[in-house]
Amino acid sequence: MGRRGGHSRSQAGTVYVERKTHRSKDSGEKSTKQRLPIAPSAVRDLLHPERALDVAAQLDAQLAAGAISEKQRDKGVALGAEVQAALAERGLLPAVRTVYQRTAFQAADSTIP
């Protein structure tokens, strides 16, 4: 699960809870990405099951405003329910961890003294 900030002006103030499933090309299946668009103020309630965020109400407001389609609303409600259920069943808490390895290449004759 990941959280990503909105980038377009039409969706200013929207963050996305994402689930990405990567599949090998050899399997013949396509990778998928599911997104749940919510207000930044609702993230804490979504990630703490005891707060019980009403995902449907959040998405109904976006649907009424024309920000999302009915199909996106339905998929978002399903994803939100799955996220909340997984957090509650497994006793998971939010955490941030970043791990990366950086490699840089430079031509031998392009060094600036």
RAKA-V17744 format. One record per residue. RES is the residue in one small letter. PSI is psi in radians with two decimals (NA if undefined). D_CENTER is the distance of its C-alpha to the mean C-alpha in whole Angstrom. Layout:
# RAKA-V17744
RES,PSI,D_CENTER
RES,PSI,D_CENTER
This chain:
# RAKA-V17744
m,2.40,6
g,2.83,4
r,2.31,4
r,2.37,6
g,2.60,9
g,2.63,10
h,-0.31,13
s,2.68,16
r,-0.56,18
s,-0.35,18
q,0.56,14
a,2.38,15
g,0.21,14
t,2.37,11
v,2.80,7
y,2.30,4
v,2.14,2
e,2.58,2
r,2.08,6
k,2.34,8
t,1.95,12
h,2.29,15
r,2.55,18
s,2.49,22
k,-0.49,23
d,-0.44,26
s,-0.36,25
g,-0.10,25
e,2.62,21
k,2.59,19
s,2.65,15
t,2.70,12
k,2.15,9
q,2.43,8
r,2.43,5
l,1.82,6
p,2.16,8
i,2.87,9
a,2.52,12
p,-0.60,12
s,-0.27,15
a,-0.16,13
v,-0.81,10
r,-0.77,13
d,-0.61,15
l,-0.72,12
l,-0.06,12
h,1.71,16
p,-0.53,17
e,-0.30,20
r,-0.36,19
a,1.18,18
l,2.34,16
d,1.58,17
v,-0.70,14
a,-0.74,16
a,-0.70,18
q,-0.82,15
l,-0.52,14
d,-0.68,18
a,-0.71,19
q,-0.65,16
l,-0.78,18
a,-0.59,22
a,-0.10,21
g,0.24,20
a,-0.45,17
i,2.83,15
s,2.94,17
e,-0.62,19
k,-0.76,17
q,-0.66,14
r,-0.83,14
d,-0.76,16
k,-0.64,13
g,-0.71,10
v,-0.75,13
a,-0.80,14
l,-0.75,10
g,-0.74,10
a,-0.70,14
e,-0.71,13
v,-0.85,11
q,-0.68,13
a,-0.75,16
a,-0.73,15
l,-0.76,15
a,-0.80,18
e,-0.65,20
r,-0.05,19
g,0.61,20
l,2.58,16
l,2.64,16
p,2.49,13
a,2.72,14
v,2.28,14
r,2.26,15
t,2.21,16
v,2.25,18
y,2.80,20
q,2.23,23
r,2.36,24
t,2.29,27
a,2.52,29
f,2.51,32
q,2.39,35
a,2.49,38
a,-0.52,41
d,0.12,43
s,0.24,40
t,2.31,41
i,2.20,41
p,NA,44
